[in-house]
Amino acid sequence: MGNNIFDWDDDEKQEEVKRANFQQPVEAVDYWSQNEPQNSAWGDPWQETATEKQWEESVEYVPYQPDSTDENVRRGGLAWSAGIVFFSSIVFMLFIGWGADLLFQSKPWGIVVGIVIGSILGFIQFFRISSQIINPKSNKSSIQPLMPRDED
């Protein structure tokens, strides 16, 4: 009947569907009364009195000991050195790439490769130094002798 694919071709069929939809009983459901907790008073949560839970297990308190001044100075020095090492490795490799550009006359590629290699080296050094800031107990020397002395 219509030009659209969604239009009804048969008016009688359309009326039957409308009547069938309206004749079906609809159950009224009150969701508020079903989901309401039983024997509870609705009040302002800010006005309610606070109660402490009694824990079955005892809680062990660990005394707080702030880091010493020497440890704070050490961490600050490592943080400064991490930033300086990162910046200087990029600048150093940039100058080496610039020198390679002048030597080989490959205008931008030496600088680009120098910056990329300097960034990689800078990130490696930055993470190595910052791991010493975070884990101060693992700052032992990584050089271990092949044949340790037995001083028994």
Order of alpha helices (4+ residues) and beta strands (2+ residues): alpha-alpha-alpha-alpha
